[in-house]
Amino acid sequence: MTQPLLSERTLLEIAEHEGLVLKAYKDSVGVLTWGFGVTDVSGHKVGRYDTANGGSRSSIERAVEVFEWLLRTKYLPQVIAAFRGRALTEAQLTAALSFHWNTGAIGQADWVQSFLLGRRERAWSEFMNWSKPKEIISRRKAERALFFDGRWSGDGVVMIYDRVNPKEPRNPVWSTGREIDIKDEVRAALRKAGSAR
């Protein structure tokens, strides 16, 4: 089976769930994070963007390029493997990628196994087993609606947070959030990767 290509719509949908921070910060559990939720475990060293420790702020273009690259090279193959080569719609693939980007657990997700066994209602219910912390519940519901009902929630506009508290707990200053359109950057990243469709 040929690996499906990432679409502009896929990247924009997942990016909107994440938001964008151009400096490394500590997430809700203290993990150094950057860009669209990237951590060292994601496969890209984020300390280089830690301005509190000598790193430098990245550009939006760089954040989008790394996001696309990680989705395409690391997360997409794992999602395809979890679904055992079963063809997914663009909406299903996007929802599964978003879930995996956030949890890293597509291979262990009970809802995936139920879906593969044809137990749609059970899979729909089990999708919400992955709803901790409680701040993630709205995202999980949106992913579930996309996977099972094809309802997209993104519009290509993401929240960017320009300021990070330089002292502990080193999290973004959430009140500085503003909306930006990243469609041009996403198209450029897809062209560069040769995966635009």
C-alpha positions as CSV (number, residue, x, y, z in Angstrom):
1,M,0.0,0.0,0.0
2,T,1.3,3.4,-0.9
3,Q,1.7,5.8,2.0
4,P,-1.0,8.6,1.8
5,L,0.2,12.1,1.5
6,L,-0.3,14.8,4.1
7,S,-2.8,17.4,3.0
8,E,-2.9,21.1,3.7
9,R,-6.2,20.5,5.5
10,T,-4.6,17.8,7.7
11,L,-1.8,20.0,8.8
12,L,-4.1,23.0,9.5
13,E,-6.5,20.9,11.5
14,I,-3.9,19.5,13.8
15,A,-2.1,22.9,14.1
16,E,-5.2,24.5,15.2
17,H,-5.6,22.0,18.1
18,E,-2.1,22.7,19.2
19,G,-1.5,26.4,18.9
20,L,2.0,27.8,18.2
21,V,4.8,29.0,20.5
22,L,8.1,30.0,18.9
23,K,10.1,29.8,22.1
24,A,10.6,26.6,24.2
25,Y,8.4,26.5,27.3
26,K,7.4,23.9,29.9
27,D,4.0,22.3,29.3
28,S,1.5,21.4,32.0
29,V,3.6,18.5,33.2
30,G,6.9,20.3,33.0
31,V,8.2,18.9,29.7
32,L,10.1,21.3,27.5
33,T,7.9,22.0,24.5
34,W,8.1,24.2,21.3
35,G,6.2,25.0,18.1
36,F,3.1,23.0,17.7
37,G,3.6,20.8,20.8
38,V,7.0,19.4,19.8
39,T,9.1,17.8,22.5
40,D,12.4,16.0,22.3
41,V,10.5,12.7,22.4
42,S,8.7,13.9,19.2
43,G,12.1,13.6,17.4
44,H,13.4,17.2,17.3
45,K,15.6,18.7,20.0
46,V,13.7,21.8,21.3
47,G,16.3,23.1,23.7
48,R,17.7,25.2,20.8
49,Y,14.5,27.4,21.2
50,D,14.9,27.8,24.9
51,T,15.6,31.5,25.2
52,A,15.9,31.3,29.0
53,N,19.0,29.1,28.5
54,G,20.7,30.7,25.5
55,G,18.5,29.4,22.7
56,S,16.7,31.5,20.2
57,R,13.2,32.0,19.0
58,S,12.3,30.3,15.8
59,S,10.4,31.6,12.8
60,I,6.9,30.5,12.0
61,E,8.2,28.9,8.8
62,R,10.7,26.7,10.7
63,A,8.0,25.6,13.2
64,V,5.7,24.6,10.3
65,E,8.5,22.8,8.5
66,V,9.5,20.7,11.6
67,F,5.8,20.0,12.3
68,E,5.2,18.7,8.7
69,W,8.4,16.7,8.7
70,L,7.7,15.0,12.0
71,L,4.1,14.2,11.0
72,R,5.2,12.8,7.7
73,T,8.3,10.8,8.8
74,K,7.4,9.6,12.3
75,Y,3.7,9.9,13.1
76,L,2.1,9.0,9.7
77,P,3.9,5.6,9.4
78,Q,2.9,4.7,12.9
79,V,-0.8,5.6,12.2
80,I,-0.7,3.5,9.0
81,A,0.8,0.6,10.9
82,A,-1.8,0.8,13.7
83,F,-4.6,0.6,11.1
84,R,-2.8,-2.4,9.4
85,G,-3.0,-0.9,5.9
86,R,-6.7,-0.3,6.1
87,A,-7.6,2.6,3.8
88,L,-8.7,5.7,5.8
89,T,-10.5,8.8,4.5
90,E,-8.7,12.1,4.8
91,A,-10.8,13.0,7.8
92,Q,-10.1,9.7,9.5
93,L,-6.4,9.9,8.8
94,T,-6.3,13.5,10.1
95,A,-8.2,12.6,13.3
96,A,-5.9,9.6,13.9
97,L,-2.8,11.7,13.3
98,S,-4.0,14.4,15.7
99,F,-4.8,11.8,18.3
100,H,-1.3,10.2,17.9
101,W,0.5,13.6,17.8
102,N,-1.1,14.4,21.1
103,T,-0.9,11.0,22.9
104,G,1.8,9.1,21.1
105,A,-0.4,6.1,21.7
106,I,-2.1,5.1,18.5
107,G,-0.6,1.6,18.7
108,Q,-2.2,1.0,22.1
109,A,-5.5,2.8,21.7
110,D,-8.4,0.6,22.4
111,W,-10.7,2.5,20.1
112,V,-8.4,1.7,17.1
113,Q,-8.7,-2.1,17.8
114,S,-12.5,-1.8,18.2
115,F,-12.7,0.1,14.9
116,L,-10.7,-2.5,13.1
117,L,-13.0,-5.2,14.4
118,G,-16.0,-3.4,13.1
119,R,-17.3,-2.3,16.5
120,R,-18.0,1.3,15.5
121,E,-20.1,2.3,18.5
122,R,-17.7,0.8,20.9
123,A,-14.8,2.6,19.2
124,W,-16.7,5.9,19.3
125,S,-17.2,5.5,23.1
126,E,-13.6,4.3,23.7
127,F,-12.2,7.4,21.9
128,M,-13.0,9.4,25.1
129,N,-10.9,7.0,27.3
130,W,-8.0,9.3,26.3
131,S,-9.3,12.5,27.9
132,K,-6.8,13.4,30.6
133,P,-6.0,16.1,31.5
134,K,-9.5,17.5,31.4
135,E,-8.3,20.4,29.2
136,I,-8.0,17.9,26.3
137,I,-11.7,16.9,26.3
138,S,-12.8,19.4,23.7
139,R,-9.9,18.3,21.4
140,R,-10.7,14.7,21.8
141,K,-14.4,15.3,21.0
142,A,-13.4,17.2,17.9
143,E,-11.1,14.4,16.8
144,R,-13.8,11.9,17.4
145,A,-16.3,13.9,15.4
146,L,-13.8,14.1,12.5
147,F,-12.9,10.4,12.6
148,F,-16.5,9.1,12.8
149,D,-18.6,11.8,11.2
150,G,-16.2,13.7,8.9
151,R,-16.8,17.0,10.7
152,W,-13.8,19.3,10.4
153,S,-13.2,22.0,13.0
154,G,-10.2,23.9,11.7
155,D,-10.2,26.9,9.5
156,G,-6.5,27.5,8.9
157,V,-6.2,30.0,11.7
158,V,-4.1,29.2,14.8
159,M,-3.4,30.9,18.0
160,I,0.2,32.0,18.4
161,Y,1.6,32.9,21.8
162,D,4.4,35.4,21.5
163,R,5.6,35.6,25.1
164,V,6.9,32.9,27.4
165,N,7.5,33.6,31.1
166,P,11.3,33.6,31.4
167,K,11.0,32.3,35.0
168,E,9.5,29.2,36.4
169,P,7.1,27.7,35.5
170,R,8.2,29.0,32.1
171,N,4.9,28.6,30.4
172,P,3.4,30.9,27.6
173,V,1.7,34.0,28.7
174,W,-1.7,32.8,27.5
175,S,-3.1,36.3,27.5
176,T,-0.8,37.3,24.6
177,G,-2.4,34.8,22.2
178,R,-3.5,36.1,18.9
179,E,-4.9,34.5,15.7
180,I,-2.7,34.1,12.6
181,D,-3.3,32.5,9.3
182,I,-0.5,29.9,8.5
183,K,-1.9,28.6,5.1
184,D,1.0,30.0,3.1
185,E,3.6,28.5,5.5
186,V,1.9,25.1,5.3
187,R,1.7,25.2,1.5
188,A,5.4,26.1,1.4
189,A,6.4,23.2,3.8
190,L,4.3,20.7,1.7
191,R,5.9,21.9,-1.5
192,K,9.4,21.6,0.0
193,A,8.6,18.1,1.2
194,G,7.2,17.2,-2.1
195,S,4.0,15.9,-0.5
196,A,1.5,18.6,-1.4
197,R,-1.9,17.5,-2.8
